[in-house]
Amino acid sequence: MTELLVGRISTVDYDAGTACVAYPDRDNAVSPPIPFLSAEYHMPEVGQMVFVLDGGGRKLIIGRAWSAENRPAASGKGVFRKDFDATTGRAILQYDAGTGTLQLLAPLLQIEETGSGSSSSIGSLLQRILSLEGRMSAAEGRLSGHDTELEQHDRRITGLGG
């Protein structure tokens, strides 16, 4: 018989990709390490609520639960959002199909070429683009400060300089 359990993360083994879960409805009994059903590495915080699938003694953590204490930061038809940090809004990828807007937000954005091992921050890439262009005048665009901003005609790119 398969059962759906609800518990809270007790401990996390980051290297093994497992966690122990405490079950409030079972006198806070703590499970042995349980693997996650996941296609990505994003471990929950201790204390977060999760769903556990118990298939006759074989358990699998199938995900975190939306609740009063864990609400989506963005919602709506056609909205996809991925928070990469425990602090909501600190590092996100969000797409809104209604507007066609893709937003990438992080304290520092870095692009790395596979194979070459070289990397650059968005700000330094924008500076290199402007130095190569050499044609942009103050009327056409600007690159400024720590918060890097590039504007040209109807396009605008912003990010933290590096």
C-alpha positions in Angstrom: 0.0 0.0 0.0 1.3 3.5 -0.9 0.9 6.3 1.6 1.5 10.0 1.3 3.1 11.4 4.5 3.7 15.0 5.5 6.7 15.9 7.7 9.4 18.4 8.3 13.1 18.2 7.4 15.1 17.1 10.4 18.6 16.9 9.0 20.1 17.1 5.5 23.0 15.1 4.0 24.1 17.4 1.2 26.6 15.0 -0.3 24.3 12.0 -0.4 21.2 14.0 -1.5 19.1 12.7 1.3 17.3 14.0 4.4 15.7 12.7 7.5 12.1 13.7 8.1 10.3 14.2 11.4 6.6 13.3 11.4 4.5 15.4 13.7 1.5 13.0 13.5 3.8 10.2 14.7 5.2 11.8 17.9 7.9 13.5 15.8 9.5 10.2 15.0 12.5 10.8 12.7 13.1 8.7 9.6 16.4 7.3 8.4 17.8 9.1 5.4 15.4 9.3 2.5 16.3 10.2 -1.1 14.7 13.0 -3.1 12.7 12.7 -6.3 14.4 15.4 -8.3 15.9 16.4 -11.6 17.9 19.2 -9.9 20.0 19.8 -6.8 18.1 22.1 -4.5 18.1 20.9 -0.9 15.4 22.2 1.5 16.2 23.9 4.8 15.8 22.1 8.2 12.2 22.6 9.4 10.7 22.9 5.9 7.5 20.9 5.3 7.8 18.1 2.7 5.7 15.3 1.2 7.0 11.8 1.5 5.8 8.9 -0.6 5.9 5.6 1.3 5.5 2.6 -0.9 5.6 -0.3 1.5 8.7 0.7 3.4 10.5 2.3 0.5 10.3 6.1 1.0 10.9 9.0 -1.4 10.8 12.7 -0.6 8.7 14.1 -3.5 8.8 17.8 -2.7 8.2 20.8 -0.5 4.7 21.8 0.2 3.1 25.2 -0.4 1.6 26.3 3.0 0.8 29.4 5.0 4.5 29.7 5.8 5.7 28.8 2.3 3.7 30.7 -0.2 4.7 31.2 -3.9 6.5 34.6 -4.5 4.8 34.9 -7.9 1.8 33.2 -9.3 -0.7 33.3 -12.2 -1.4 31.7 -15.5 1.7 31.3 -17.6 4.1 32.3 -14.7 7.2 30.1 -14.1 9.5 31.1 -11.2 12.5 29.5 -9.7 14.1 30.9 -6.5 17.7 29.8 -6.0 18.1 31.2 -2.5 16.4 30.6 0.8 15.7 34.4 0.8 12.8 35.0 -1.5 13.7 37.3 -4.4 17.5 37.2 -3.8 18.3 35.1 -6.9 15.5 34.1 -9.3 14.6 33.1 -12.8 11.1 34.1 -13.7 9.1 33.9 -17.0 5.7 35.5 -17.7 4.2 34.0 -20.8 1.6 36.7 -20.9 4.1 39.5 -21.4 7.0 37.3 -22.8 9.3 38.7 -20.1 12.2 36.6 -18.8 13.8 38.0 -15.7 17.1 36.8 -14.2 18.0 38.4 -10.9 21.1 37.7 -8.7 23.5 39.7 -6.6 26.2 38.9 -9.3 25.5 37.4 -12.7 28.4 35.5 -14.3 28.7 33.9 -17.7 31.2 31.1 -18.2 32.2 29.5 -21.5 32.2 25.8 -21.5 35.6 24.3 -22.4 37.6 27.5 -22.1 37.3 27.9 -18.3 37.0 31.7 -18.8 34.3 33.7 -17.1 33.1 37.2 -16.9 30.5 39.2 -15.0 27.7 40.8 -16.9 29.1 44.2 -16.2 32.5 43.4 -17.6 30.9 41.8 -20.7 28.8 45.0 -21.3 32.0 47.1 -21.0 33.8 44.9 -23.5 30.8 45.1 -25.9 30.8 48.9 -25.6 34.6 49.1 -26.2 34.3 46.9 -29.3 31.3 48.9 -30.6 33.1 52.2 -30.2 30.2 53.8 -32.1 27.8 54.4 -29.2 27.4 58.1 -28.4 25.9 59.5 -25.2 22.6 60.0 -27.1 22.5 56.3 -28.2 23.4 54.6 -24.9 25.3 54.6 -21.7 27.2 52.3 -19.4 27.6 53.5 -15.8 28.5 52.7 -12.3 28.4 49.6 -10.2 24.8 48.9 -11.3 25.6 48.5 -14.9 23.0 49.7 -17.4 23.1 49.5 -21.1 20.5 51.3 -23.2 20.3 51.5 -26.9 17.2 52.5 -28.9 14.4 50.4 -27.5 16.5 47.8 -25.7 17.7 48.0 -22.1 20.0 45.6 -20.2 20.7 46.1 -16.5 22.9 44.2 -14.0 25.6 44.5 -11.4 29.0 45.5 -12.6 32.0 43.4 -12.0 
